[in-house]
């Protein structure tokens, strides 16, 4: 299953709005083929693994390890349970159960009736974690929201116009890698006007450019912004909804499963005030800059015991900065 997870990770940032899934075929204790789901509409991991079988090999009597319960319904592609039965596998081992209530557990029933031994829940936590965004979207139809911020030690983002960056080059490279994994990057209208960001993925070979979303209820944005004039201008959306929740609902309907909110302080404040954030990734630079703009604005909590709790908190050094990543709640 660890090998299947390695395959699945190859599809992160590429397979949306489908989950990232990997599969390996094992015969006589050896892996004889492997595959992963490359993109929506293309073959699922199980089919890719079957296609990778050597000409001299046969799947009959072998085992297949899959990071997620195989699909049992027809969507963009036929159900993988049918292919597994057709190729006469002896055993299916999968990690995470499909979180969609309409599909959860169906594969096990179908395969068991066909005489195939099924084992589920192997490395289930790890298999589920790589699809945390898709799991959230498929159950709520709202994108999984990651709040990202680069701030000074005193919690400010109001850097001087002549020196825009607060965090290190290494932190900015790390942000590029994160952008490459999400479906959309979102900023508020004031950030778009003040910073004129590009919100592109740079320096990551083969990365897919995510949607660039500007939340601007007024719609008052200069037409000369990079977002409207560069080669990715067709991947820019301006959302004029009065509430950030309405923006996310629209993005969810567009099959956008994950959103990286990169600011500014008002937008992040609205996201936290409205309970819309699932993960935080904050970079704290070892500098003090003061200034009027906090990293997270909004109304805030009424008392400290109502503070937004974080769990599975991780601390790591990225360049000269401290990166804090955690799940919300």
C-alpha positions as CSV (number, residue, x, y, z in Angstrom):
1,X,0.0,0.0,0.0
2,X,2.9,2.3,0.6
3,X,3.9,1.8,-3.0
4,X,0.4,2.5,-4.1
5,X,0.5,5.8,-2.1
6,X,3.7,6.7,-3.9
7,X,1.8,6.3,-7.2
8,X,-1.1,8.3,-5.9
9,X,1.1,11.3,-4.9
10,X,2.1,11.6,-8.6
11,X,-1.5,12.7,-9.3
12,X,-1.8,15.5,-6.7
13,X,-2.5,18.7,-8.4
14,X,-3.4,17.0,-11.6
15,X,-6.4,14.7,-11.0
16,X,-8.9,17.3,-9.7
17,X,-11.9,17.3,-9.6
18,X,-11.2,13.6,-9.1
19,X,-9.2,12.2,-6.2
20,X,-5.5,11.3,-6.5
21,X,-5.4,7.5,-6.5
22,X,-2.6,4.9,-7.0
23,X,-2.6,1.2,-7.6
24,X,-0.1,-1.6,-7.7
25,X,-0.6,-5.2,-8.9
26,X,1.2,-7.9,-6.9
27,X,1.8,-11.5,-8.0
28,X,3.8,-14.1,-5.9
29,X,4.9,-11.4,-3.5
30,X,6.3,-9.0,-6.1
31,X,4.9,-5.8,-7.7
32,X,4.5,-6.5,-11.4
33,X,2.7,-3.3,-12.4
34,X,1.7,0.2,-11.1
35,X,-0.4,3.1,-12.1
36,X,-2.0,6.3,-11.0
37,X,-5.0,8.5,-12.0
38,X,-3.5,11.3,-14.2
39,X,-6.5,13.5,-14.9
40,X,-10.3,13.6,-14.8
41,X,-11.6,11.7,-17.9
42,X,-8.5,9.6,-18.1
43,X,-8.3,6.0,-16.9
44,X,-8.4,5.4,-13.2
45,X,-5.4,4.0,-11.3
46,X,-6.6,0.4,-11.6
47,X,-6.8,0.6,-15.4
48,X,-3.4,2.3,-15.6
49,X,-1.9,-0.5,-13.6
50,X,-3.5,-3.1,-15.8
51,X,-2.2,-1.4,-18.9
52,X,1.3,-1.4,-17.4
53,X,1.3,-5.2,-17.0
54,X,4.1,-6.9,-18.9
55,X,2.9,-8.8,-22.0
56,X,4.0,-12.0,-20.3
57,X,1.9,-11.3,-17.1
58,X,-1.7,-12.0,-16.3
59,X,-3.8,-10.4,-13.6
60,X,-5.7,-13.6,-13.0
61,X,-5.1,-14.8,-9.4
62,X,-3.1,-11.8,-8.4
63,X,-3.8,-9.0,-5.9
64,X,-4.3,-5.3,-6.5
65,X,-3.6,-2.7,-3.9
66,X,-5.5,0.6,-4.3
67,X,-5.4,3.7,-2.2
68,X,-9.1,4.3,-2.4
69,X,-12.1,2.0,-2.7
70,X,-12.5,1.2,-6.4
71,X,-15.4,3.0,-8.2
72,X,-18.5,1.0,-8.7
73,X,-20.6,3.4,-10.9
74,X,-20.2,4.8,-14.4
75,X,-19.0,8.4,-14.5
76,X,-16.5,9.8,-17.0
77,X,-15.1,6.2,-17.2
78,X,-16.6,2.7,-16.6
79,X,-16.7,1.3,-13.1
80,X,-13.3,-0.2,-12.0
81,X,-15.1,-3.0,-10.1
82,X,-16.1,-4.4,-13.5
83,X,-12.6,-4.4,-14.8
84,X,-11.3,-6.1,-11.6
85,X,-13.9,-8.8,-12.0
86,X,-13.2,-9.2,-15.7
87,X,-9.5,-9.7,-15.1
88,X,-10.2,-12.3,-12.4
89,X,-8.2,-10.8,-9.6
90,X,-8.1,-13.0,-6.5
91,X,-7.8,-10.3,-3.9
92,X,-8.4,-6.5,-3.7
93,X,-6.9,-4.5,-0.9
94,X,-7.8,-0.8,-0.6
95,X,-7.0,2.0,1.9
96,X,-9.6,4.7,2.2
97,X,-13.3,4.1,1.8
98,X,-15.0,6.4,-0.7
99,X,-16.4,9.3,1.4
100,X,-19.4,9.8,-0.9
101,X,-22.3,8.2,1.1
102,X,-23.8,7.1,-2.2
103,X,-20.8,5.0,-3.0
104,X,-19.2,4.1,0.3
105,X,-18.8,0.3,0.7
106,X,-20.5,-0.6,-2.6
107,X,-17.3,-2.0,-4.1
108,X,-16.8,-4.4,-1.3
109,X,-20.2,-5.9,-1.7
110,X,-19.9,-6.1,-5.5
111,X,-16.5,-7.8,-5.4
112,X,-17.4,-10.1,-2.6
113,X,-20.4,-11.4,-4.5
114,X,-18.1,-12.0,-7.5
115,X,-15.9,-14.3,-5.3
116,X,-13.0,-11.8,-4.8
117,X,-11.5,-11.5,-1.4
118,X,-11.6,-7.9,-0.2
119,X,-9.5,-6.2,2.6
120,X,-10.2,-2.5,3.4
121,X,-8.7,0.1,5.7
122,X,-5.0,-0.6,5.0
123,X,-3.1,2.6,5.8
124,X,-6.5,4.3,5.7
125,X,-5.4,7.5,7.4
126,X,-2.5,8.1,5.0
127,X,-4.7,7.2,2.0
128,X,-7.4,9.6,3.1
129,X,-5.0,12.4,4.0
130,X,-3.7,12.8,0.4
131,X,-7.3,13.6,-0.7
132,X,-8.3,15.9,2.2
133,X,-9.5,18.5,-0.2
134,X,-11.5,16.2,-2.4
135,X,-13.0,14.4,0.6
136,X,-14.3,17.7,1.9
137,X,-15.7,18.9,-1.4
138,X,-17.4,15.6,-2.3
139,X,-19.3,15.7,1.0
140,X,-20.1,19.5,1.3
141,X,-19.7,20.8,-2.3
142,X,-17.6,23.6,-0.8
143,X,-13.9,23.8,-1.6
144,X,-11.4,22.9,1.0
145,X,-9.9,26.2,2.1
146,X,-6.3,26.7,3.0
147,X,-5.5,30.1,4.6
148,X,-2.0,31.1,3.7
149,X,-0.1,34.2,4.9
150,X,3.4,35.5,5.1
151,X,3.8,37.8,8.1
152,X,6.2,39.5,10.4
153,X,6.8,38.3,13.9
154,X,4.4,41.0,15.1
155,X,1.7,39.7,12.9
156,X,1.7,42.4,10.2
157,X,1.5,42.2,6.4
158,X,1.8,45.9,5.7
159,X,5.2,46.0,4.2
160,X,6.6,49.1,2.6
161,X,5.9,49.5,-1.2
162,X,9.6,49.6,-2.0
163,X,10.2,46.2,-0.3
164,X,7.1,44.1,-0.9
165,X,8.3,40.7,0.4
166,X,8.3,40.0,4.1
167,X,9.3,36.3,4.0
168,X,12.3,34.6,2.5
169,X,12.9,33.3,-1.1
170,X,12.7,29.8,0.3
171,X,9.2,30.5,1.7
172,X,8.0,31.9,-1.6
173,X,9.3,28.8,-3.4
174,X,7.4,26.7,-0.9
175,X,4.3,28.7,-1.7
176,X,4.7,27.9,-5.4
177,X,4.8,24.2,-4.6
178,X,1.5,24.6,-2.6
179,X,-0.1,26.6,-5.4
180,X,0.7,23.7,-7.7
181,X,-1.5,21.4,-5.6
182,X,-4.7,23.5,-5.5
183,X,-7.5,24.3,-8.0
184,X,-7.7,28.0,-7.2
185,X,-5.8,30.9,-5.5
186,X,-8.0,33.6,-4.1
187,X,-7.2,37.2,-3.0
188,X,-9.4,40.1,-2.0
189,X,-9.9,43.1,-4.3
190,X,-7.8,45.4,-2.2
191,X,-4.8,43.0,-2.4
192,X,-5.3,42.8,-6.1
193,X,-5.2,46.6,-6.4
194,X,-2.4,47.2,-4.0
195,X,0.0,44.3,-4.9
196,X,-1.0,43.6,-8.6
197,X,-0.1,39.9,-8.0
198,X,0.3,37.3,-10.7
199,X,-0.8,34.3,-8.6
200,X,1.0,32.0,-11.0
201,X,2.9,28.8,-10.4
202,X,6.6,29.4,-11.3
203,X,9.5,27.0,-11.1
204,X,7.5,23.8,-10.8
205,X,7.9,21.7,-14.0
206,X,4.6,20.3,-15.3
207,X,2.5,22.1,-12.8
208,X,-1.1,23.0,-13.7
209,X,-2.0,26.7,-13.4
210,X,-4.8,27.1,-10.8
211,X,-7.7,29.5,-11.3
212,X,-7.0,33.0,-10.0
213,X,-10.0,34.4,-8.1
214,X,-10.5,37.9,-6.9
215,X,-13.2,38.6,-4.4
216,X,-14.4,42.1,-5.1
217,X,-18.0,43.0,-4.3
218,X,-17.5,46.4,-6.0
219,X,-15.8,44.9,-9.1
220,X,-13.7,48.1,-9.2
221,X,-10.4,46.6,-10.4
222,X,-8.0,48.2,-12.9
223,X,-8.0,46.5,-16.3
224,X,-4.2,46.8,-16.4
225,X,-3.7,44.2,-13.6
226,X,-1.5,41.3,-14.4
227,X,-4.4,39.0,-13.7
228,X,-6.3,40.5,-16.7
229,X,-3.4,41.0,-19.1
230,X,-1.0,38.0,-18.8
231,X,-1.1,34.7,-20.7
232,X,-3.2,33.2,-18.0
233,X,-5.9,35.8,-18.1
234,X,-8.5,33.3,-19.2
235,X,-8.0,31.6,-15.8
236,X,-9.0,34.7,-13.8
237,X,-12.4,35.0,-12.1
238,X,-13.8,38.1,-10.5
239,X,-16.5,37.2,-7.9
240,X,-18.7,40.1,-6.8
241,X,-20.8,38.3,-4.2
242,X,-21.2,40.2,-1.0
243,X,-20.2,37.2,1.2
244,X,-17.1,35.0,0.9
245,X,-19.3,32.0,1.5
246,X,-21.2,32.8,-1.7
247,X,-17.9,32.9,-3.6
248,X,-16.9,29.5,-2.3
249,X,-20.3,28.0,-3.2
250,X,-19.9,29.3,-6.7
251,X,-16.4,27.8,-7.0
252,X,-17.7,24.5,-5.6
253,X,-20.3,24.4,-8.4
254,X,-17.5,24.9,-10.9
255,X,-15.8,21.7,-9.6
256,X,-13.1,23.7,-7.8
257,X,-12.3,21.4,-4.9
258,X,-9.5,23.4,-3.1
259,X,-8.8,27.1,-2.7
260,X,-5.7,28.7,-1.3
261,X,-6.6,32.1,0.2
262,X,-3.5,34.3,0.1
263,X,-4.9,37.5,1.5
264,X,-5.3,40.2,2.4
265,X,-6.1,40.6,6.1
266,X,-9.8,41.5,5.5
267,X,-10.4,38.4,3.3
268,X,-8.7,36.1,5.8
269,X,-10.6,37.7,8.6
270,X,-13.9,37.0,6.8
271,X,-12.8,33.5,6.1
272,X,-12.1,32.7,9.7
273,X,-15.2,34.7,11.0
274,X,-17.4,32.7,8.7
275,X,-15.9,29.3,9.6
276,X,-14.7,28.6,6.1
277,X,-11.1,27.6,6.7
278,X,-10.0,24.0,7.0
279,X,-6.2,24.4,7.1
280,X,-3.8,27.1,7.9
281,X,-0.3,27.6,6.5
282,X,1.4,30.7,8.0
283,X,5.0,31.8,7.4
284,X,6.4,33.9,10.2
285,X,9.5,36.0,9.3
286,X,11.9,37.0,12.1
287,X,11.3,40.7,11.6
288,X,9.2,43.4,13.2
289,X,7.6,45.9,10.9
290,X,4.6,47.4,12.7
291,X,2.0,49.1,10.5
292,X,-1.8,49.1,10.3
293,X,-2.6,45.8,8.5
294,X,-2.9,42.7,10.6
295,X,-2.4,39.2,9.0
296,X,-6.0,38.3,10.0
297,X,-8.6,41.0,10.4
298,X,-12.3,40.6,10.7
299,X,-14.5,40.7,13.8
300,X,-12.5,38.1,15.7
301,X,-13.7,36.1,18.7
302,X,-15.5,37.6,21.7
303,X,-13.3,35.9,24.3
304,X,-10.1,33.9,24.3
305,X,-11.9,30.7,25.2
306,X,-13.7,31.1,21.9
307,X,-10.5,31.2,19.9
308,X,-10.2,29.0,16.8
309,X,-8.5,25.8,17.8
310,X,-5.9,24.2,15.6
311,X,-4.9,20.5,15.6
312,X,-2.2,18.4,14.1
313,X,0.1,21.4,14.3
314,X,3.4,21.2,12.5
315,X,6.4,23.6,12.8
316,X,9.2,23.7,10.3
317,X,11.9,26.1,9.3
318,X,11.7,27.3,5.6
319,X,14.7,29.4,4.8
320,X,14.8,32.0,7.6
321,X,11.1,31.7,8.4
322,X,9.0,29.5,10.6
323,X,6.2,27.7,8.8
324,X,3.2,26.7,10.9
325,X,0.7,24.4,9.3
326,X,-2.4,22.8,11.0
327,X,-5.9,21.7,10.5
328,X,-8.7,24.0,11.9
329,X,-10.9,22.6,14.6
